[in-house]
Amino acid sequence: MYNDWIDFSQPSLYFALAHILFNPIFWNTVARAEYNSKILTKLAGGNAYRGCYGLAVTIFTLGITRDYLYHQALSFQPTHSFFDNQIVQLSAILLFLTGNTLVLSSMWALGVTGTYLGDYFGILMKERVTGFPFNICDNPMYIGSTCTFLATALWYKSPAGILLTVIVYIVYKIALTFEEPFTAMIYANKDKKN
């Protein structure tokens, strides 16, 4: 019965899953290595900004690859008639617009170094960003990304997409348990120095 909803025999499902799991593990591991040993700054000739931009390009590329594998996985999965109605399709459009608004406005508010872990390189924001979209939720990039995954699953009428979206949500929640306290520690140390 469940094979009618999700085809677990498709390798594309596991490629997408692996990438969904890999990305936050990668950027958290590399960012911690940078913070502790300045490895990327050293590789960038001692320039923290170049190191951060290199990491930004890498994370952005991994995100595109993950999204491509997600779409590929959904294209090989069965669809379900439950999703075949106008309310679900309209919800998909609204979630997609909301998710992309949250992600893109976050990137605009934070800039490249704020978005791509510049604080681990010692590139700190002067003050906490509290304007839109941070005034409506604490982690708009993760929430927006999850909304976009869900929108895609609904649009493609894919139970497998729903499953992968749940995993995305869980992975982001776990990542935040590592990222938020560490970032708070970085800024607390900055305040002590000042």
CORTABEL-V948301 format. One record per residue. N is the residue number from 1. RES is the residue in one small letter. NEAR is the number of other ideal C-beta (glycine too) atoms within 10 Angstrom. Layout:
BEGIN
n=N res=RES near=NEAR
n=N res=RES near=NEAR
END
This chain:
BEGIN
n=1 res=m near=4
n=2 res=y near=8
n=3 res=n near=9
n=4 res=d near=9
n=5 res=w near=17
n=6 res=i near=19
n=7 res=d near=16
n=8 res=f near=12
n=9 res=s near=8
n=10 res=q near=17
n=11 res=p near=10
n=12 res=s near=18
n=13 res=l near=22
n=14 res=y near=12
n=15 res=f near=17
n=16 res=a near=27
n=17 res=l near=19
n=18 res=a near=12
n=19 res=h near=19
n=20 res=i near=21
n=21 res=l near=16
n=22 res=f near=14
n=23 res=n near=18
n=24 res=p near=20
n=25 res=i near=13
n=26 res=f near=15
n=27 res=w near=20
n=28 res=n near=17
n=29 res=t near=11
n=30 res=v near=17
n=31 res=a near=24
n=32 res=r near=15
n=33 res=a near=13
n=34 res=e near=23
n=35 res=y near=18
n=36 res=n near=9
n=37 res=s near=10
n=38 res=k near=17
n=39 res=i near=13
n=40 res=l near=24
n=41 res=t near=20
n=42 res=k near=12
n=43 res=l near=13
n=44 res=a near=18
n=45 res=g near=8
n=46 res=g near=10
n=47 res=n near=15
n=48 res=a near=18
n=49 res=y near=14
n=50 res=r near=15
n=51 res=g near=23
n=52 res=c near=27
n=53 res=y near=18
n=54 res=g near=16
n=55 res=l near=23
n=56 res=a near=16
n=57 res=v near=12
n=58 res=t near=15
n=59 res=i near=18
n=60 res=f near=14
n=61 res=t near=10
n=62 res=l near=16
n=63 res=g near=15
n=64 res=i near=9
n=65 res=t near=14
n=66 res=r near=21
n=67 res=d near=16
n=68 res=y near=13
n=69 res=l near=20
n=70 res=y near=28
n=71 res=h near=14
n=72 res=q near=16
n=73 res=a near=25
n=74 res=l near=22
n=75 res=s near=11
n=76 res=f near=15
n=77 res=q near=25
n=78 res=p near=14
n=79 res=t near=15
n=80 res=h near=15
n=81 res=s near=7
n=82 res=f near=10
n=83 res=f near=20
n=84 res=d near=10
n=85 res=n near=11
n=86 res=q near=7
n=87 res=i near=8
n=88 res=v near=13
n=89 res=q near=14
n=90 res=l near=11
n=91 res=s near=16
n=92 res=a near=19
n=93 res=i near=12
n=94 res=l near=13
n=95 res=l near=21
n=96 res=f near=18
n=97 res=l near=13
n=98 res=t near=16
n=99 res=g near=22
n=100 res=n near=15
n=101 res=t near=15
n=102 res=l near=25
n=103 res=v near=21
n=104 res=l near=14
n=105 res=s near=18
n=106 res=s near=23
n=107 res=m near=17
n=108 res=w near=12
n=109 res=a near=17
n=110 res=l near=17
n=111 res=g near=13
n=112 res=v near=15
n=113 res=t near=19
n=114 res=g near=18
n=115 res=t near=18
n=116 res=y near=23
n=117 res=l near=23
n=118 res=g near=24
n=119 res=d near=18
n=120 res=y near=27
n=121 res=f near=24
n=122 res=g near=14
n=123 res=i near=17
n=124 res=l near=15
n=125 res=m near=15
n=126 res=k near=5
n=127 res=e near=7
n=128 res=r near=7
n=129 res=v near=15
n=130 res=t near=8
n=131 res=g near=8
n=132 res=f near=14
n=133 res=p near=21
n=134 res=f near=18
n=135 res=n near=9
n=136 res=i near=10
n=137 res=c near=13
n=138 res=d near=9
n=139 res=n near=19
n=140 res=p near=24
n=141 res=m near=20
n=142 res=y near=22
n=143 res=i near=20
n=144 res=g near=23
n=145 res=s near=23
n=146 res=t near=22
n=147 res=c near=23
n=148 res=t near=22
n=149 res=f near=25
n=150 res=l near=22
n=151 res=a near=22
n=152 res=t near=21
n=153 res=a near=25
n=154 res=l near=22
n=155 res=w near=18
n=156 res=y near=18
n=157 res=k near=21
n=158 res=s near=25
n=159 res=p near=20
n=160 res=a near=26
n=161 res=g near=26
n=162 res=i near=18
n=163 res=l near=17
n=164 res=l near=25
n=165 res=t near=23
n=166 res=v near=14
n=167 res=i near=15
n=168 res=v near=25
n=169 res=y near=17
n=170 res=i near=13
n=171 res=v near=19
n=172 res=y near=18
n=173 res=k near=12
n=174 res=i near=14
n=175 res=a near=17
n=176 res=l near=15
n=177 res=t near=9
n=178 res=f near=15
n=179 res=e near=20
n=180 res=e near=12
n=181 res=p near=10
n=182 res=f near=15
n=183 res=t near=16
n=184 res=a near=10
n=185 res=m near=11
n=186 res=i near=14
n=187 res=y near=14
n=188 res=a near=10
n=189 res=n near=11
n=190 res=k near=13
n=191 res=d near=7
n=192 res=k near=7
n=193 res=k near=6
n=194 res=n near=5
END
